[in-house]
Amino acid sequence: MPRWEPPADGFVANGNNPPVGRAFPEPLPRYGWLQDRALRMAERLEADREITLDDLRSIQTDVRSRAALRIVPRLIACADSVAERLTDRQRQAIAILRGWNGDALRREIAPTLYRAWYGAYLRRSGFEDAPGMGLAALEGRAPAELKLPGSAAPERAADAVVAALDTALVRLAALLGEDPSAWTWERSHRARFRHELAWFDSAFAPPTIGMDGDNHTPAVGRSNLPWST
């Protein structure tokens, strides 16, 4: 049967990531799904050598998005490189993101802006099935992969990022209203829990509720922004 040997550091962490070791059959680096959930769990475990049940609960409900802390600075750097082209609303959104610590909390606006901007970028540039490649393109490690939508012609990262930001803000206004101060994560990141009798009568279906966390936090909750809450 497949098994893990306990490593020297004393713990094994997994968050839907492939257990990469010396014998892993695929070459690295890989450009598929980002593995930040497991990395955040390991970061928390490494920082505390006396783990209690309360610590484990805290790790399971952790909402720090390591992916956001890597991706947001790249998006902002691309936008800053063409700052003269930005609208006032785009500058306002970027200013909110500059001060964000990466915690995907319901009261925050920044997680909404991040997930909408990055989601629009991934779809526009064809990276929805390979977000790691999308990040590599932003970081300059795979520049040839950025193409104008519907074309084989190359596109600058700055142009792709600003176009995606424009799409994100238009979509958020349509979903949540024109006032960005009302674009909290609680309104834009909703969970629907199924009732077993909802098929019989929709009145049984409970209302959606706002959730913390995002696609890449230990307390995971997928976001479909900017297309849907």
ABEGO torsion letter per residue (X at the ends): XBBBBBBAAGBBBBBGBBBBBAABABBOBBABBBAAAAAAAAAAAAABABBBAAAAAAAAABABBAAAAAAAAAAAAAAAAAAAABBAAAAAAAAAAAABAGBBBAABAAAAAAAAAAAAAAAAAGAAABAAAAAAAAAGABAAABBBBGBABBBBAAAAAAAAAAAAAAAAAAAAEABAAABBAAAABBBBBBBAAAAABAAABBBBBBBBEBAABABBBBBAOAABX
